[in-house]
Each structure stands twice: as structure tokens, then as C-alpha cells.
């Protein structure tokens, strides 16, 4: 089976932090760029961050720039999203997805709208006092 599984979500207060993980099984994660997306109730899905297959290039949505950091450990077949200074508007289900372009869409700044072959089931992040 080829799967992506997100973990690390939960309930935090404004200003808090969380680290999300995206673990792959059944395929080699190093062959893919990885994107993080989120969807809040009543809103469209939006791109949050993406990273090239080797980690050399990254992109961030303006709303999270300076607060979130994407990284990857290909030896562990895992990608991370470190979230700091969380705000109520960050509340959403967070998904990771695998893009077979490896690096081109990340470098071009089009990774939020590019084709993704695999999607995880999502992890809930709730920011509330």
C-alpha cells in the first residue's frame, strides 16, 4: 500500500506551537516534492508550504511565513511542519501530499496548484483559548 499519514495535530492556545509529521509508506519519499495544505470549515483548501525532494527549495503562504518551517528527513521517509506562534485563524485540518515533479513546481512557485499523486487523511489543528 502507498500511503501518507499525518500526525501531531491537537488543541493549543494562541501563541503555542505544534510539529506536524507526514510519514510515507510503500514508496520512497525522496522522489517527491511534498506540500502541506489546510482546510477550515466553510473555506476552500489552501496551500501552506511545500518542499523539494531533497529539501533544497521551499515555499510558504504569506499567512504563515516567518511562523512555520517545513523540513524533511528522507532517511526516515518523513516530512515535518513546525508551527510557531499559532493563531486562531490557523485552525484547520492539515494534509500532506506528494508531488512527482520532485523540485520543479517548488522552484517555480506553483507547488500549491500542481498535481499530487498521494494525499494523507489529515490531522486536526485547533487554536483556541
C-alpha positions, 0 to 999 in steps of 0.5 A: 500500500502507498500511503501518507499519514499525518500526525501531531495535530491537537488543541493549543492556545494562541501563541503555542506551537505544534510539529506536524509529521507526514510519514510515507509508506510503500514508496520512497519519499525522496522522489517527491516534492511534498506540500502541506495544505489546510482546510477550515470549515466553510473555506476552500483548501489552501496551500501552506508550504511545500518542499523539494525532494531533497529539501533544497527549495521551499515555499510558504503562504504569506499567512504563515511565513516567518511562523512555520518551517517545513523540513524533511528527513528522507532517511526516515521517509518523513516530512515535518511542519513546525508551527510557531506562534499559532493563531486562531485563524490557523485552525484547520485540518492539515494534509500532506501530499506528494508531488512527482515533479520532485523540485520543479513546481517548488522552484517555480512557485506553483507547488500549491496548484500542481498535481499530487499523486498521494494525499494523507487523511489529515490531522486536526489543528485547533487554536483556541483559548 
